[in-house]
Amino acid sequence: MGFKKGRNLVNGQVNETYGGGLCQLSGILYHTSLLAGLAVLERHNHSVDLYANGEQRFTPLGADATVAFGYKDLRVANPFGFAVRFEVEVVAETLVCRLRSEKPIPALEIEFNGVSKNGMVEVETMKRLSTGELQQVGRSVYRVP
């Protein structure tokens, strides 16, 4: 009671069902992890660009993380010598994520660079090193419906 249907992706088709929308949570945890320099051990992107139809994109293509119980997960590790924790809340209709820690963690500069080819989009996720160079930290491929 009180649950709303959310967007769900099954067999490459977008539909609405209960439990849909969970990837918004895993996606914001993934994006926050990248910005903080946490080690991403497991992450799966969606197979389809969910916003290819012109809907407003809330995060860059490549910043998503899909989860499916017993099949796909998001796992991150803390490389720092001190504790960190995620705080997530809904403010109005906005999902907000904060990473709290005992010591300051400077935000990294992350870029998502996409190239379209043959009905697909390939996105390289890059972080800027202190030398100014870019280092690839992820790669995603999406079908464009």
Buried (B, 14 or more C-beta within 10 A) or exposed (E): EEEEEBBBBEEEEBEEEEEBBBBBBBBBBBBBBBBBBBEBEEBBBBBBBBBBEEEEEEBBBBBBBBBEEEEBBBEBEBEBEEEBEBEEEEEEEEBEBEBEEEEEBEEBEBBBBBEEEEEEBBBBBBBEEEEEEBEEBBEBEBEEE
